[in-house]
């Protein structure tokens, strides 16, 4: 899928949830857990304000809380997400403070103000 097609999908998601589009350029990084590649569901995403060369996105698979482990999230450029989990890319246009949870045909997307206070 081309970058423009992904960006159109991202803008559609933002429109659906009545929020502004906030790009996640392909040269920037997300924090991602290794288990995302394993097909574990649900897949969770949350976005803090971007810092440095990151988008602010943290993505992990499974239920429950994020482990308190500094090595849990690995840096990955957005452009490489196609190889890990293509279906999450459409959510990466949501601005800081937003979360998503997907599993099969299930989708939950919501704003969480606490993500802005880091």
ZADO-1210 file (C-alpha; in nm, 4 decimals, padded with zeros to 6 digits):
<atoms>
<atom x="00.0000" y="00.0000" z="00.0000" code="UNK" pos="1"/>
<atom x="00.1363" y="00.3438" z="-00.0862" code="UNK" pos="2"/>
<atom x="00.2105" y="00.6135" z="00.1676" code="UNK" pos="3"/>
<atom x="-00.0730" y="00.8278" z="00.0291" code="UNK" pos="4"/>
<atom x="-00.3224" y="00.5414" z="00.0566" code="UNK" pos="5"/>
<atom x="-00.2209" y="00.4837" z="00.4211" code="UNK" pos="6"/>
<atom x="-00.2497" y="00.8547" z="00.4940" code="UNK" pos="7"/>
<atom x="-00.6013" y="00.8575" z="00.3434" code="UNK" pos="8"/>
<atom x="-00.6994" y="00.5657" z="00.5720" code="UNK" pos="9"/>
<atom x="-00.5514" y="00.7522" z="00.8696" code="UNK" pos="10"/>
<atom x="-00.7493" y="01.0646" z="00.7846" code="UNK" pos="11"/>
<atom x="-01.0650" y="00.8521" z="00.7559" code="UNK" pos="12"/>
<atom x="-01.0075" y="00.7141" z="01.1067" code="UNK" pos="13"/>
<atom x="-00.9579" y="01.0675" z="01.2414" code="UNK" pos="14"/>
<atom x="-01.2750" y="01.1843" z="01.0709" code="UNK" pos="15"/>
<atom x="-01.4700" y="00.8864" z="01.2116" code="UNK" pos="16"/>
<atom x="-01.3600" y="00.9770" z="01.5658" code="UNK" pos="17"/>
<atom x="-01.3941" y="01.3519" z="01.5076" code="UNK" pos="18"/>
<atom x="-01.0349" y="01.4464" z="01.5778" code="UNK" pos="19"/>
<atom x="-00.7541" y="01.6161" z="01.3891" code="UNK" pos="20"/>
<atom x="-00.5061" y="01.4238" z="01.1768" code="UNK" pos="21"/>
<atom x="-00.1577" y="01.4150" z="01.3304" code="UNK" pos="22"/>
<atom x="00.0949" y="01.2503" z="01.0983" code="UNK" pos="23"/>
<atom x="00.3366" y="00.9724" z="01.1925" code="UNK" pos="24"/>
<atom x="00.6094" y="01.0165" z="00.9299" code="UNK" pos="25"/>
<atom x="00.7683" y="00.6946" z="00.8069" code="UNK" pos="26"/>
<atom x="01.1181" y="00.8068" z="00.9117" code="UNK" pos="27"/>
<atom x="01.0145" y="00.8398" z="01.2771" code="UNK" pos="28"/>
<atom x="00.9911" y="00.5565" z="01.5302" code="UNK" pos="29"/>
<atom x="00.7262" y="00.3845" z="01.7367" code="UNK" pos="30"/>
<atom x="00.7879" y="00.1813" z="02.0498" code="UNK" pos="31"/>
<atom x="00.6635" y="-00.1720" z="01.9834" code="UNK" pos="32"/>
<atom x="00.6628" y="-00.4975" z="02.1774" code="UNK" pos="33"/>
<atom x="00.8088" y="-00.8028" z="02.0088" code="UNK" pos="34"/>
<atom x="00.4868" y="-01.0017" z="02.0652" code="UNK" pos="35"/>
<atom x="00.3036" y="-00.7879" z="01.8069" code="UNK" pos="36"/>
<atom x="00.4688" y="-00.9958" z="01.5348" code="UNK" pos="37"/>
<atom x="00.3378" y="-01.3168" z="01.6927" code="UNK" pos="38"/>
<atom x="-00.0265" y="-01.2508" z="01.6039" code="UNK" pos="39"/>
<atom x="-00.1343" y="-01.2138" z="01.9683" code="UNK" pos="40"/>
<atom x="-00.4566" y="-01.0183" z="02.0196" code="UNK" pos="41"/>
<atom x="-00.5709" y="-00.7724" z="02.1147" code="UNK" pos="42"/>
<atom x="-00.3294" y="-00.5169" z="01.9757" code="UNK" pos="43"/>
<atom x="-00.3129" y="-00.1998" z="02.1819" code="UNK" pos="44"/>
<atom x="-00.1785" y="00.1378" z="02.0800" code="UNK" pos="45"/>
<atom x="-00.1390" y="00.4591" z="02.2758" code="UNK" pos="46"/>
<atom x="00.0112" y="00.7903" z="02.1766" code="UNK" pos="47"/>
<atom x="00.2070" y="01.0240" z="02.4001" code="UNK" pos="48"/>
<atom x="00.3343" y="01.3582" z="02.2680" code="UNK" pos="49"/>
<atom x="00.6212" y="01.2972" z="02.0217" code="UNK" pos="50"/>
<atom x="00.9779" y="01.3492" z="02.1385" code="UNK" pos="51"/>
<atom x="01.2940" y="01.3609" z="01.9314" code="UNK" pos="52"/>
<atom x="01.2784" y="01.1048" z="01.6511" code="UNK" pos="53"/>
<atom x="00.9656" y="00.9304" z="01.7795" code="UNK" pos="54"/>
<atom x="00.5968" y="00.9530" z="01.6910" code="UNK" pos="55"/>
<atom x="00.4870" y="00.9076" z="02.0522" code="UNK" pos="56"/>
<atom x="00.3167" y="00.5758" z="01.9648" code="UNK" pos="57"/>
<atom x="00.3594" y="00.2674" z="02.1834" code="UNK" pos="58"/>
<atom x="00.2117" y="-00.0557" z="02.0497" code="UNK" pos="59"/>
<atom x="00.1811" y="-00.3908" z="02.2262" code="UNK" pos="60"/>
<atom x="-00.0160" y="-00.7136" z="02.2031" code="UNK" pos="61"/>
<atom x="-00.2095" y="-00.8967" z="02.4707" code="UNK" pos="62"/>
<atom x="-00.4388" y="-00.8172" z="02.7577" code="UNK" pos="63"/>
<atom x="-00.3502" y="-00.6490" z="03.0820" code="UNK" pos="64"/>
<atom x="-00.1111" y="-00.3786" z="03.1829" code="UNK" pos="65"/>
<atom x="00.2162" y="-00.2907" z="03.0173" code="UNK" pos="66"/>
<atom x="00.4997" y="-00.4721" z="03.1967" code="UNK" pos="67"/>
<atom x="00.7285" y="-00.2536" z="03.4058" code="UNK" pos="68"/>
<atom x="01.0319" y="-00.3456" z="03.1950" code="UNK" pos="69"/>
<atom x="01.2526" y="-00.0897" z="03.0225" code="UNK" pos="70"/>
<atom x="01.3239" y="-00.3434" z="02.7454" code="UNK" pos="71"/>
<atom x="00.9571" y="-00.4221" z="02.6651" code="UNK" pos="72"/>
<atom x="00.9251" y="-00.1665" z="02.3837" code="UNK" pos="73"/>
<atom x="01.1706" y="-00.1753" z="02.0945" code="UNK" pos="74"/>
<atom x="01.2223" y="00.1212" z="01.8582" code="UNK" pos="75"/>
<atom x="01.0960" y="00.0604" z="01.5054" code="UNK" pos="76"/>
<atom x="01.0615" y="00.3032" z="01.2156" code="UNK" pos="77"/>
<atom x="00.7029" y="00.3482" z="01.0978" code="UNK" pos="78"/>
<atom x="00.8094" y="00.2390" z="00.7486" code="UNK" pos="79"/>
<atom x="00.8860" y="-00.1113" z="00.8833" code="UNK" pos="80"/>
<atom x="00.5441" y="-00.1680" z="01.0412" code="UNK" pos="81"/>
<atom x="00.4223" y="-00.3312" z="00.7182" code="UNK" pos="82"/>
<atom x="00.6393" y="-00.6297" z="00.8082" code="UNK" pos="83"/>
<atom x="00.5097" y="-00.6438" z="01.1662" code="UNK" pos="84"/>
<atom x="00.1407" y="-00.5585" z="01.1664" code="UNK" pos="85"/>
<atom x="-00.0001" y="-00.3710" z="00.8696" code="UNK" pos="86"/>
<atom x="-00.3495" y="-00.3235" z="01.0174" code="UNK" pos="87"/>
<atom x="-00.2261" y="-00.0836" z="01.2865" code="UNK" pos="88"/>
<atom x="-00.0953" y="00.1753" z="01.0411" code="UNK" pos="89"/>
<atom x="-00.4415" y="00.3188" z="00.9789" code="UNK" pos="90"/>
<atom x="-00.4574" y="00.4361" z="01.3436" code="UNK" pos="91"/>
<atom x="-00.1245" y="00.6194" z="01.3435" code="UNK" pos="92"/>
<atom x="-00.2791" y="00.9489" z="01.2302" code="UNK" pos="93"/>
<atom x="-00.4615" y="00.9875" z="01.5622" code="UNK" pos="94"/>
<atom x="-00.3116" y="01.2694" z="01.7704" code="UNK" pos="95"/>
<atom x="-00.1381" y="01.2409" z="02.1088" code="UNK" pos="96"/>
<atom x="-00.3778" y="01.1343" z="02.3822" code="UNK" pos="97"/>
<atom x="-00.5536" y="00.8706" z="02.1722" code="UNK" pos="98"/>
<atom x="-00.5625" y="00.4935" z="02.2149" code="UNK" pos="99"/>
<atom x="-00.6838" y="00.2011" z="02.0106" code="UNK" pos="100"/>
<atom x="-00.7523" y="-00.1655" z="02.0751" code="UNK" pos="101"/>
<atom x="-00.8149" y="-00.4070" z="01.7884" code="UNK" pos="102"/>
<atom x="-00.8799" y="-00.7800" z="01.7718" code="UNK" pos="103"/>
<atom x="-01.0091" y="-00.9424" z="01.4568" code="UNK" pos="104"/>
<atom x="-01.3150" y="-00.7373" z="01.3572" code="UNK" pos="105"/>
<atom x="-01.3308" y="-00.5566" z="01.6938" code="UNK" pos="106"/>
<atom x="-01.2166" y="-00.1936" z="01.7137" code="UNK" pos="107"/>
<atom x="-01.2192" y="00.0441" z="02.0093" code="UNK" pos="108"/>
<atom x="-01.0704" y="00.3941" z="01.9778" code="UNK" pos="109"/>
<atom x="-01.0832" y="00.6574" z="02.2507" code="UNK" pos="110"/>
<atom x="-00.9193" y="00.9689" z="02.3921" code="UNK" pos="111"/>
<atom x="-00.7246" y="00.9363" z="02.7181" code="UNK" pos="112"/>
<atom x="-00.6105" y="01.2735" z="02.8505" code="UNK" pos="113"/>
<atom x="-00.3690" y="01.1087" z="03.0945" code="UNK" pos="114"/>
<atom x="-00.1435" y="01.0189" z="02.7997" code="UNK" pos="115"/>
<atom x="-00.0610" y="01.3857" z="02.7577" code="UNK" pos="116"/>
<atom x="00.0916" y="01.4095" z="03.1078" code="UNK" pos="117"/>
<atom x="00.4196" y="01.2237" z="03.0849" code="UNK" pos="118"/>
</atoms>
